Amino acid sequence: MSASTGRAPRPVRGDYRTWRTATTRWSDDDVYGHLNNARYFDLIDTAVNAHLAEATGTDIRKLPAIGVVAEVSCRYFAEMGYPRPIEMGVLVERLGRTSVVYRVGLFQGEDAGPEQPANAEGRFVHVYVDDNDPARPPTPIPDQIRAVLEPLVVSTSGDEA
């Protein structure tokens, strides 16, 4: 946290562990000519779930325990918009027994060095639930998911996020 603002510092490219790129579309921009706020949340969700599907090599929707979104937020630092691609960096801030907290950095622009500041950063929380039980109670994160998340962890604490 910054002592003067009480906020976490603006993240940089070097903070993240895995990457993917999204293509922007004309319809992604709002009436003011920059990326619509709802699109940021689409990108954050896609970055996390696409990584899980690719890294595990499985259809994560068919696992007996699935990650449901318990919380999502976004801090905005600089505008983004069509027609430039957006690079999305993912890290795991916290890996608990039944939940995981991700941070997803969104970057757009020419500077691709490790100190490039993020245009935005999302915080995304998955809680794993038993998809075979109609009540969907929390359940441990499946081993195959945990195995692909552990390399992305930047810090750990306690049992639950």
NUZALUM-664012 format. One record per atom (N, C-alpha, C): residue in three letters; residue number from 1; y, z, x; atom name. Coordinates in steps of 0.02 Angstrom, whole numbers, m for minus. Layout:
% NUZALUM-664012
    r    k      py      pz      px   a
  ALA  NUM       Y       Z       X  CA
...
% end
This chain:
% NUZALUM-664012
    r    k      py      pz      px   a
  MET    1     m59       0      42   N
  MET    1       0       0       0  CA
  MET    1      62       0      44   C
  SER    2     111     m36      22   N
  SER    2     175     m35      56  CA
  SER    2     212      29      37   C
  ALA    3     238      64      87   N
  ALA    3     273     127      75  CA
  ALA    3     335     116      32   C
  SER    4     368      59      41   N
  SER    4     431      48       5  CA
  SER    4     421      26     m68   C
  THR    5     366     m11     m82   N
  THR    5     357     m36    m150  CA
  THR    5     300      m3    m188   C
  GLY    6     253      29    m153   N
  GLY    6     195      58    m185  CA
  GLY    6     143       6    m204   C
  ARG    7     153     m57    m184   N
  ARG    7     107    m112    m199  CA
  ARG    7      68    m131    m137   C
  ALA    8       9    m157    m147   N
  ALA    8     m30    m183     m91  CA
  ALA    8       8    m242     m61   C
  PRO    9       3    m252       5   N
  PRO    9      38    m308      36  CA
  PRO    9      11    m375      11   C
  ARG   10      52    m426      17   N
  ARG   10      32    m494      m2  CA
  ARG   10     m26    m515      42   C
  PRO   11     m82    m535      13   N
  PRO   11    m139    m555      53  CA
  PRO   11    m128    m620      90   C
  VAL   12    m167    m631     141   N
  VAL   12    m164    m692     181  CA
  VAL   12    m233    m724     184   C
  ARG   13    m234    m788     202   N
  ARG   13    m296    m827     203  CA
  ARG   13    m352    m792     243   C
  GLY   14    m336    m761     297   N
  GLY   14    m387    m729     339  CA
  GLY   14    m421    m669     307   C
  ASP   15    m397    m646     250   N
  ASP   15    m427    m589     216  CA
  ASP   15    m492    m606     180   C
  TYR   16    m504    m669     164   N
  TYR   16    m558    m689     120  CA
  TYR   16    m620    m712     158   C
  ARG   17    m678    m709     124   N
  ARG   17    m743    m720     156  CA
  ARG   17    m776    m787     140   C
  THR   18    m764    m814      80   N
  THR   18    m795    m877      62  CA
  THR   18    m743    m918      22   C
  TRP   19    m752    m984      23   N
  TRP   19    m700   m1029      m3  CA
  TRP   19    m727   m1084     m48   C
  ARG   20    m684   m1107     m93   N
  ARG   20    m697   m1167    m132  CA
  ARG   20    m629   m1198    m150   C
  THR   21    m631   m1261    m171   N
  THR   21    m569   m1296    m187  CA
  THR   21    m573   m1321    m259   C
  ALA   22    m517   m1317    m294   N
  ALA   22    m511   m1342    m363  CA
  ALA   22    m459   m1398    m364   C
  THR   23    m472   m1447    m404   N
  THR   23    m425   m1501    m415  CA
  THR   23    m380   m1483    m474   C
  THR   24    m315   m1491    m465   N
  THR   24    m269   m1479    m521  CA
  THR   24    m264   m1541    m563   C
  ARG   25    m247   m1531    m626   N
  ARG   25    m240   m1585    m674  CA
  ARG   25    m169   m1584    m703   C
  TRP   26    m147   m1639    m729   N
  TRP   26     m82   m1644    m761  CA
  TRP   26     m74   m1590    m814   C
  SER   27    m126   m1579    m853   N
  SER   27    m123   m1531    m909  CA
  SER   27    m123   m1458    m886   C
  ASP   28    m133   m1444    m822   N
  ASP   28    m132   m1376    m797  CA
  ASP   28     m61   m1347    m794   C
  ASP   29     m12   m1390    m788   N
  ASP   29      57   m1367    m783  CA
  ASP   29      85   m1350    m853   C
  ASP   30     130   m1302    m854   N
  ASP   30     162   m1284    m917  CA
  ASP   30     227   m1323    m924   C
  VAL   31     265   m1308    m976   N
  VAL   31     327   m1343    m990  CA
  VAL   31     378   m1337    m934   C
  TYR   32     372   m1285    m892   N
  TYR   32     419   m1274    m837  CA
  TYR   32     399   m1309    m773   C
  GLY   33     341   m1344    m775   N
  GLY   33     320   m1383    m717  CA
  GLY   33     281   m1345    m665   C
  HIS   34     256   m1285    m683   N
  HIS   34     212   m1251    m636  CA
  HIS   34     148   m1230    m672   C
  LEU   35      98   m1211    m633   N
  LEU   35      32   m1195    m659  CA
  LEU   35      37   m1143    m715   C
  ASN   36       6   m1158    m772   N
  ASN   36       6   m1113    m829  CA
  ASN   36     m32   m1049    m812   C
  ASN   37      m7    m992    m835   N
  ASN   37     m37    m927    m819  CA
  ASN   37    m112    m925    m836   C
  ALA   38    m132    m953    m892   N
  ALA   38    m202    m952    m913  CA
  ALA   38    m247    m988    m862   C
  ARG   39    m220   m1038    m830   N
  ARG   39    m260   m1077    m781  CA
  ARG   39    m279   m1033    m721   C
  TYR   40    m236    m986    m701   N
  TYR   40    m253    m941    m646  CA
  TYR   40    m318    m904    m661   C
  PHE   41    m324    m880    m722   N
  PHE   41    m384    m843    m741  CA
  PHE   41    m446    m887    m743   C
  ASP   42    m438    m950    m763   N
  ASP   42    m493    m998    m760  CA
  ASP   42    m517   m1006    m688   C
  LEU   43    m469   m1014    m643   N
  LEU   43    m485   m1024    m572  CA
  LEU   43    m521    m963    m543   C
  ILE   44    m497    m904    m558   N
  ILE   44    m528    m842    m533  CA
  ILE   44    m600    m836    m557   C
  ASP   45    m611    m846    m621   N
  ASP   45    m678    m842    m651  CA
  ASP   45    m724    m895    m620   C
  THR   46    m699    m955    m613   N
  THR   46    m739   m1010    m585  CA
  THR   46    m757    m996    m512   C
  ALA   47    m710    m972    m472   N
  ALA   47    m723    m959    m402  CA
  ALA   47    m781    m909    m394   C
  VAL   48    m779    m855    m432   N
  VAL   48    m831    m804    m427  CA
  VAL   48    m899    m830    m451   C
  ASN   49    m901    m858    m511   N
  ASN   49    m965    m878    m540  CA
  ASN   49    m995    m939    m505   C
  ALA   50    m954    m985    m482   N
  ALA   50    m981   m1042    m444  CA
  ALA   50   m1011   m1018    m378   C
  HIS   51    m978    m970    m346   N
  HIS   51   m1007    m943    m284  CA
  HIS   51   m1075    m910    m298   C
  LEU   52   m1078    m869    m350   N
  LEU   52   m1142    m835    m366  CA
  LEU   52   m1197    m886    m380   C
  ALA   53   m1182    m937    m420   N
  ALA   53   m1233    m987    m437  CA
  ALA   53   m1256   m1026    m375   C
  GLU   54   m1208   m1047    m334   N
  GLU   54   m1226   m1086    m274  CA
  GLU   54   m1261   m1044    m222   C
  ALA   55   m1236    m984    m210   N
  ALA   55   m1265    m942    m157  CA
  ALA   55   m1335    m917    m175   C
  THR   56   m1348    m905    m240   N
  THR   56   m1415    m883    m260  CA
  THR   56   m1462    m941    m273   C
  GLY   57   m1434   m1000    m286   N
  GLY   57   m1475   m1058    m302  CA
  GLY   57   m1509   m1053    m370   C
  THR   58   m1479   m1014    m414   N
  THR   58   m1509   m1004    m480  CA
  THR   58   m1456   m1010    m535   C
  ASP   59   m1479   m1018    m596   N
  ASP   59   m1434   m1017    m654  CA
  ASP   59   m1422    m944    m671   C
  ILE   60   m1365    m917    m652   N
  ILE   60   m1352    m846    m660  CA
  ILE   60   m1350    m826    m733   C
  ARG   61   m1341    m874    m778   N
  ARG   61   m1340    m859    m850  CA
  ARG   61   m1409    m842    m877   C
  LYS   62   m1461    m858    m838   N
  LYS   62   m1529    m846    m861  CA
  LYS   62   m1561    m784    m830   C
  LEU   63   m1524    m747    m791   N
  LEU   63   m1551    m685    m762  CA
  LEU   63   m1555    m632    m816   C
  PRO   64   m1601    m584    m811   N
  PRO   64   m1606    m531    m861  CA
  PRO   64   m1545    m485    m861   C
  ALA   65   m1511    m480    m805   N
  ALA   65   m1449    m441    m801  CA
  ALA   65   m1393    m491    m785   C
  ILE   66   m1341    m490    m826   N
  ILE   66   m1285    m536    m816  CA
  ILE   66   m1221    m498    m805   C
  GLY   67   m1175    m528    m768   N
  GLY   67   m1110    m497    m756  CA
  GLY   67   m1061    m516    m811   C
  VAL   68   m1035    m465    m846   N
  VAL   68    m984    m477    m897  CA
  VAL   68    m917    m452    m870   C
  VAL   69    m865    m483    m889   N
  VAL   69    m798    m465    m864  CA
  VAL   69    m775    m401    m899   C
  ALA   70    m759    m352    m857   N
  ALA   70    m733    m288    m883  CA
  ALA   70    m658    m284    m873   C
  GLU   71    m633    m321    m824   N
  GLU   71    m561    m318    m809  CA
  GLU   71    m542    m380    m768   C
  VAL   72    m482    m406    m781   N
  VAL   72    m456    m460    m740  CA
  VAL   72    m380    m453    m739   C
  SER   73    m351    m465    m681   N
  SER   73    m278    m463    m674  CA
  SER   73    m258    m512    m620   C
  CYS   74    m193    m526    m617   N
  CYS   74    m169    m572    m566  CA
  CYS   74     m99    m552    m544   C
  ARG   75     m88    m554    m478   N
  ARG   75     m21    m544    m449  CA
  ARG   75       3    m613    m426   C
  TYR   76      64    m630    m445   N
  TYR   76      92    m695    m430  CA
  TYR   76     144    m688    m375   C
  PHE   77     140    m732    m324   N
  PHE   77     186    m729    m268  CA
  PHE   77     229    m791    m260   C
  ALA   78     199    m850    m272   N
  ALA   78     234    m914    m265  CA
  ALA   78     204    m964    m314   C
  GLU   79     246   m1008    m340   N
  GLU   79     223   m1057    m389  CA
  GLU   79     171   m1105    m360   C
  MET   80     128   m1129    m404   N
  MET   80      80   m1181    m388  CA
  MET   80      84   m1232    m445   C
  GLY   81      57   m1291    m434   N
  GLY   81      57   m1341    m487  CA
  GLY   81      25   m1406    m467   C
  TYR   82      21   m1450    m516   N
  TYR   82      m5   m1518    m508  CA
  TYR   82      43   m1557    m464   C
  PRO   83      19   m1600    m420   N
  PRO   83     m47   m1628    m412  CA
  PRO   83     m87   m1602    m353   C
  ARG   84     m65   m1549    m321   N
  ARG   84     m98   m1526    m260  CA
  ARG   84    m160   m1483    m275   C
  PRO   85    m213   m1489    m234   N
  PRO   85    m273   m1447    m244  CA
  PRO   85    m257   m1374    m229   C
  ILE   86    m300   m1330    m254   N
  ILE   86    m294   m1258    m244  CA
  ILE   86    m356   m1234    m208   C
  GLU   87    m347   m1198    m154   N
  GLU   87    m403   m1168    m119  CA
  GLU   87    m409   m1095    m141   C
  MET   88    m471   m1075    m153   N
  MET   88    m485   m1008    m181  CA
  MET   88    m530    m970    m133   C
  GLY   89    m504    m915    m107   N
  GLY   89    m543    m872     m63  CA
  GLY   89    m569    m812    m103   C
  VAL   90    m630    m791     m89   N
  VAL   90    m661    m736    m125  CA
  VAL   90    m683    m683     m76   C
  LEU   91    m673    m620     m95   N
  LEU   91    m701    m563     m59  CA
  LEU   91    m724    m511    m110   C
  VAL   92    m766    m465     m88   N
  VAL   92    m787    m410    m130  CA
  VAL   92    m752    m347    m105   C
  GLU   93    m711    m319    m148   N
  GLU   93    m674    m259    m131  CA
  GLU   93    m718    m197    m139   C
  ARG   94    m764    m200    m187   N
  ARG   94    m806    m142    m201  CA
  ARG   94    m871    m165    m233   C
  LEU   95    m927    m143    m205   N
  LEU   95    m992    m160    m232  CA
  LEU   95   m1026     m95    m252   C
  GLY   96   m1031     m83    m317   N
  GLY   96   m1063     m23    m343  CA
  GLY   96   m1134     m35    m364   C
  ARG   97   m1163      11    m401   N
  ARG   97   m1232       5    m425  CA
  ARG   97   m1238     m45    m482   C
  THR   98   m1191     m43    m529   N
  THR   98   m1192     m87    m588  CA
  THR   98   m1131    m132    m593   C
  SER   99   m1084    m125    m547   N
  SER   99   m1022    m164    m553  CA
  SER   99    m998    m187    m484   C
  VAL  100    m955    m238    m487   N
  VAL  100    m926    m266    m426  CA
  VAL  100    m853    m284    m440   C
  VAL  101    m810    m270    m390   N
  VAL  101    m740    m287    m395  CA
  VAL  101    m726    m342    m344   C
  TYR  102    m703    m399    m369   N
  TYR  102    m685    m456    m326  CA
  TYR  102    m610    m460    m320   C
  ARG  103    m588    m490    m265   N
  ARG  103    m520    m514    m259  CA
  ARG  103    m524    m588    m242   C
  VAL  104    m484    m627    m277   N
  VAL  104    m484    m700    m268  CA
  VAL  104    m413    m721    m251   C
  GLY  105    m405    m748    m190   N
  GLY  105    m341    m773    m168  CA
  GLY  105    m334    m847    m185   C
  LEU  106    m277    m866    m211   N
  LEU  106    m263    m935    m228  CA
  LEU  106    m209    m961    m182   C
  PHE  107    m223   m1018    m150   N
  PHE  107    m179   m1046     m99  CA
  PHE  107    m166   m1119    m114   C
  GLN  108    m103   m1139    m105   N
  GLN  108     m84   m1208    m112  CA
  GLN  108     m30   m1223     m62   C
  GLY  109     m38   m1276     m25   N
  GLY  109      12   m1294      25  CA
  GLY  109     m19   m1318      89   C
  GLU  110      23   m1337     135   N
  GLU  110       0   m1368     197  CA
  GLU  110     m27   m1319     249   C
  ASP  111       1   m1259     255   N
  ASP  111     m20   m1212     306  CA
  ASP  111     m88   m1182     290   C
  ALA  112    m137   m1197     331   N
  ALA  112    m204   m1172     318  CA
  ALA  112    m226   m1121     371   C
  GLY  113    m178   m1093     408   N
  GLY  113    m195   m1043     458  CA
  GLY  113    m213    m976     428   C
  PRO  114    m242    m931     467   N
  PRO  114    m264    m866     441  CA
  PRO  114    m208    m822     415   C
  GLU  115    m146    m835     435   N
  GLU  115     m89    m795     411  CA
  GLU  115     m53    m825     352   C
  GLN  116     m78    m882     326   N
  GLN  116     m46    m912     268  CA
  GLN  116     m48    m863     210   C
  PRO  117       9    m847     179   N
  PRO  117      10    m801     123  CA
  PRO  117     m17    m833      59   C
  ALA  118     m49    m793      18   N
  ALA  118     m76    m817     m46  CA
  ALA  118     m19    m833     m94   C
  ASN  119     m29    m883    m136   N
  ASN  119      17    m897    m191  CA
  ASN  119       6    m847    m247   C
  ALA  120     m57    m824    m254   N
  ALA  120     m75    m775    m306  CA
  ALA  120    m140    m742    m285   C
  GLU  121    m152    m683    m314   N
  GLU  121    m216    m650    m302  CA
  GLU  121    m240    m618    m367   C
  GLY  122    m302    m633    m384   N
  GLY  122    m332    m604    m443  CA
  GLY  122    m379    m548    m425   C
  ARG  123    m385    m500    m470   N
  ARG  123    m435    m446    m465  CA
  ARG  123    m481    m457    m524   C
  PHE  124    m546    m456    m511   N
  PHE  124    m595    m476    m562  CA
  PHE  124    m654    m427    m558   C
  VAL  125    m670    m394    m613   N
  VAL  125    m723    m344    m614  CA
  VAL  125    m780    m368    m659   C
  HIS  126    m840    m370    m629   N
  HIS  126    m901    m384    m667  CA
  HIS  126    m940    m320    m675   C
  VAL  127    m963    m306    m735   N
  VAL  127   m1012    m253    m747  CA
  VAL  127   m1076    m287    m768   C
  TYR  128   m1131    m270    m735   N
  TYR  128   m1195    m300    m752  CA
  TYR  128   m1226    m264    m811   C
  VAL  129   m1250    m303    m858   N
  VAL  129   m1281    m276    m919  CA
  VAL  129   m1349    m308    m929   C
  ASP  130   m1391    m273    m967   N
  ASP  130   m1457    m298    m984  CA
  ASP  130   m1449    m349   m1040   C
  ASP  131   m1459    m413   m1024   N
  ASP  131   m1448    m466   m1073  CA
  ASP  131   m1504    m470   m1125   C
  ASN  132   m1559    m435   m1112   N
  ASN  132   m1615    m436   m1160  CA
  ASN  132   m1609    m380   m1212   C
  ASP  133   m1562    m335   m1203   N
  ASP  133   m1551    m279   m1249  CA
  ASP  133   m1488    m295   m1289   C
  PRO  134   m1492    m298   m1356   N
  PRO  134   m1433    m314   m1397  CA
  PRO  134   m1373    m268   m1385   C
  ALA  135   m1386    m206   m1363   N
  ALA  135   m1331    m159   m1350  CA
  ALA  135   m1298    m174   m1282   C
  ARG  136   m1331    m215   m1241   N
  ARG  136   m1306    m234   m1174  CA
  ARG  136   m1283    m173   m1133   C
  PRO  137   m1328    m126   m1121   N
  PRO  137   m1309     m69   m1079  CA
  PRO  137   m1301     m89   m1006   C
  PRO  138   m1258     m54    m968   N
  PRO  138   m1252     m68    m897  CA
  PRO  138   m1320     m60    m863   C
  THR  139   m1331    m102    m814   N
  THR  139   m1395    m102    m777  CA
  THR  139   m1380    m120    m704   C
  PRO  140   m1425    m101    m658   N
  PRO  140   m1411    m117    m588  CA
  PRO  140   m1401    m191    m575   C
  ILE  141   m1358    m206    m527   N
  ILE  141   m1347    m275    m506  CA
  ILE  141   m1413    m303    m480   C
  PRO  142   m1434    m362    m503   N
  PRO  142   m1497    m391    m479  CA
  PRO  142   m1496    m400    m402   C
  ASP  143   m1554    m390    m371   N
  ASP  143   m1559    m394    m299  CA
  ASP  143   m1535    m461    m272   C
  GLN  144   m1550    m516    m306   N
  GLN  144   m1530    m581    m281  CA
  GLN  144   m1454    m590    m284   C
  ILE  145   m1420    m557    m331   N
  ILE  145   m1347    m559    m334  CA
  ILE  145   m1319    m513    m279   C
  ARG  146   m1346    m453    m274   N
  ARG  146   m1323    m406    m222  CA
  ARG  146   m1328    m437    m153   C
  ALA  147   m1382    m473    m139   N
  ALA  147   m1392    m504     m73  CA
  ALA  147   m1337    m553     m55   C
  VAL  148   m1310    m590    m104   N
  VAL  148   m1257    m638     m88  CA
  VAL  148   m1188    m606     m91   C
  LEU  149   m1183    m546    m119   N
  LEU  149   m1118    m511    m121  CA
  LEU  149   m1107    m469     m58   C
  GLU  150   m1159    m441     m31   N
  GLU  150   m1151    m395      27  CA
  GLU  150   m1112    m426      85   C
  PRO  151   m1123    m490     102   N
  PRO  151   m1083    m520     157  CA
  PRO  151   m1009    m527     141   C
  LEU  152    m990    m521      78   N
  LEU  152    m920    m529      57  CA
  LEU  152    m882    m463      53   C
  VAL  153    m917    m407      62   N
  VAL  153    m887    m341      54  CA
  VAL  153    m839    m327     111   C
  VAL  154    m779    m302      93   N
  VAL  154    m730    m281     143  CA
  VAL  154    m722    m205     147   C
  SER  155    m743    m170      95   N
  SER  155    m743     m97      97  CA
  SER  155    m791     m71      44   C
  THR  156    m814      m9      52   N
  THR  156    m860      19       3  CA
  THR  156    m840      91     m11   C
  SER  157    m859     115     m70   N
  SER  157    m849     185     m87  CA
  SER  157    m885     200    m152   C
  GLY  158    m915     258    m157   N
  GLY  158    m945     283    m218  CA
  GLY  158    m999     239    m247   C
  ASP  159   m1018     255    m310   N
  ASP  159   m1071     219    m344  CA
  ASP  159   m1047     166    m392   C
  GLU  160    m993     178    m426   N
  GLU  160    m970     133    m478  CA
  GLU  160    m899     108    m465   C
  ALA  161    m886      47    m487   N
  ALA  161    m818      21    m484  CA
  ALA  161    m781      38    m547   C
% end
